[in-house]
Each structure stands twice: as C-alpha cells, then as structure tokens.
Amino acid sequence: MAENTEHVETSRDQDINPWSVEGGRDEAGNAVSIDYEALAKKWNTSLIDQALLDRFERVTGHKPHRWLRRGLFFSHRDFDRILTKKEKGEPFFLYTGRGPSSGSLHLGHTIPLTFTKWLQDVFDVPLVFMLTDDEKALFKDSLTFEETMHFAMENAKDIIALGFDLKKTFIYSDLKYISNHFLMNAWEFSKLVTFNQVRGAFGFNESTNVGRIFFPTVQCVAAFATSYPEIWTDEPQTERKKSIAEIQCLIPMGIDQDPYFRLLRDNAHKMKYPSPKPALIHSKFLTALQGAGGKMSSSEPNSAIFMTDTPKQIKTKINKYAFSGGQVSVEDHRRLGGNPDVDVSYIYLTYFEDDDAKLDEIYRSYKSGELLTGELKSMAIKKLQDYVAEFQERRKEVSDEVLEKYMTPRRLEWGGTAQPKIK
Ligand code: TYM
C-alpha cells in the first residue's frame, strides 16, 4: 500500500505536453526522473515488449535497433498492425516532423529522426517530413513567420544530413507547401473537432489565439496519405481518392507529441474518405545535461548539446553541466561506487555506445567504484564529439540544390511494399 502511494506521489506532478516537459518532484521537492510507465498508463499506450521485438525481427529480418533493445523507444499504438502490413506487403508510409524554433537541431531531436531514418531503411517505404514553421511562429511570441520559415530551411539541411534517402523522402515547410488536398483535409478535420476537445488535449483557454487552436488539425492531417497526392502517382489528382486515404501511416516521435495523434486517432474514421488510425512509436526524452526530470531543450541552451557545437564546447558542457552519479571524493567513490542510473554521461552512452557488452562493463565498473566520474565523462565526451563531428561533415555537403530536391513534391520510389492501386 505504502509503495502505491509513493508511486502516485512521484508520477502525479509530472507534466508532459508538446510544449513543455517536466518530471515530478518527490516530497522533499527534488526533481525525479520521468515515470514513463505511469505516462503510458495514463495515456493508454502499449509498452513495447520482447514479444513485439521478436516479431519485428522475424518480419523484417533485422535485429531491433539498440534504442528498441534498450527501451529508449518504449511505447506504441498499433505498431503490430504495421508489422502485419509489412508481412503482407501492403503499402504504408512514415511521417514525422520538427518544429523549427531555432536554426540548429540539438542532440535530443536527432533521436526520433535518426530512428525514423533507420525505419525507412528497414521497411523501405516513403517518408513525409513536416517542418511546422507555422506552429513555431504561432506558439512563440518572439518569433516571426519569416524567421521560422528561415529556420525550417536550415533545419531541413540538418535533417538531410542525417541520411534520409532522397528517392523515398519528401520534406516540406508548412508555410510553403500546404494547399489543395492537404488544406481541404485540414478544414474537413477541423469541422470534426470541437474547441472542447482541443482545450482538453492541449490546455488551451478562451484567450488562446485562434491560430493555435486550429494548428493541431494541420499536424494531424499530415498523417493522411491524401494530403500528398504527388508522392503516390504521376497522374494529376483533381480529387482526393478513397484508395489513397486507405494507406496507413506510422509516426515515430518523442512521447510529448502523442496528444496530437490521440485526437487524430479518435476522428480519422469520420473523414469523407476515412483513413486507418495512424500507428505510433514513442521515444523517451534524451535527458537535459542537468539530469532527472528534464528533457534536452532548445529553450534552455545550457541543457543541450547542439549539432553545431565544437568539440571544445561539448567537452566543456559535459564537464561543467552533466549531472554526475559519482561520489564527491575519489576515496568515497572507490569505497561506495557511483550510481550510473542517474549519471548523465552514462545515460548518453546508452544512446550512443552500440556495443551491449561494453556498456554492461561500464555500468558494472562505475557502480563498483573502479571507473571514476572523470573517466566516464571522457568516454561520453569522445562519443558525442565523434557523433557531432560526423554529422557536421555530412551537413557541409548539403547545398541549396540538394535541399531543393528533397523539398520538391514528386513521386517517391520504394521497394519494401506493393505500390498502392489508385482507383
Ligand atoms: P520538435 O521540434 O519539438 O521536436 C522534434 C522531434 O524531437 C522530439 N524531441 C526529443 N526527443 C528526444 N529527446 C529530446 N530531448 C527531445 N526533444 C524533442 C520530439 O518529440 C519530436 O519527435 N510539433 C512538432 C513537429 C511535428 C512532429 C510531427 C513531430 C510535426 N509533425 C510528427 C513528430 C511527429 C515539434 O515541434 O517537434
């Protein structure tokens, strides 16, 4: 009984929504780690279990990504249905996005995006990538539409540098692209959703500007295949088609974005040409440098490692800010051991060290006190410096011409499923 009360106390205060992420506090007011199981329970998502991972491997012939093996992608809705589609060779597509609130991605953003690229490789299906420059100008009073559209172009270059396959990828800025069938979907969907529903899902009130109230419909209908007639066929489509609407979508994302897609899943079947409920796969947040309870975030520059950071900046940030689970003195550390579970350098290694056995050994030796905090930090610094430097090399190659190619609406080419039959 006592255990139960404590659990509720920890999870009760956490506040996770698309615009801010805060873990709970314990009775003494200290930040505690985000309780993801409590969140999955509250939002009624399914946890990813070993049986699902085994099925994934059987169906795709690929070992699950280390982020799946290590529970960093931990929750889903209907991912099993996507596996059934893959098994039967029926068409489906990937959709994800980024809100361009600054000119550079941080390390945390690259997690769901790199994972999406991996899914694109494994499933060999089309991907649409939305840049919500409309959202960021609507939700940040300090940003103009010109600025967010400029950030969208810079972010798109970062996204391309993550390695998405041009033949299978369409990237777009909302402000530039949305028109025609996409816009018709947004208006039709807005007719199905009341202010009460979005108020509940996003915490809006009577003083919220109407742009913000409408915006969720835009992020939602981006999951309808009819929003992008050009990617499916070269034949100009004068009307939306039932046969295109039937193509299901899989959305990889950080779990903060789930409220949008709950709204979508509740209403997708009411459209004139109904679409199947989109499947979702959710990641945990790459923690802030400061540790427990926060996510790495652009609005807190000291919480984040940016993909533009120099090796020296990465070193300084980890040494200065990365929360340590070590003891205060070397003597105490040797005697009592460290706590890798709360140590940010260790947590970062769980994302970026691919070798399971090596990671286990780091965990064991830090806990026993053999490995010191300085040594652990050096390992994390090296991994992150390499990851960011490789990214920066690829980023240099992304010219305006390359950007234009990814952002041109066009028929995509893929081999992982049948082509849709458009009637
Ligand atoms: P944005 O730009 O806030 O975030 C882009 C993606 O990164 C995830 N994310 C993180 N993941 C791990 N650790 C972190 N510290 C971290 N911070 C952010 C977000 O969950 C997201 O998946 N409105 C969206 C853009 C969008 C979108 C989508 C995202 C439009 N359609 C569909 C996902 C799926 C936004 O502002 O994302």
Residues whose N, C-alpha, C, O or C-beta is under 5 A from the ligand:
A	BS01	TYM	Y95 T96 G97 R98 G99 G108 H109 I111 P112 M130 T132 Q219 P252 M253 G254 I255 D256 Q257 K284 F285 L286 K295 M296
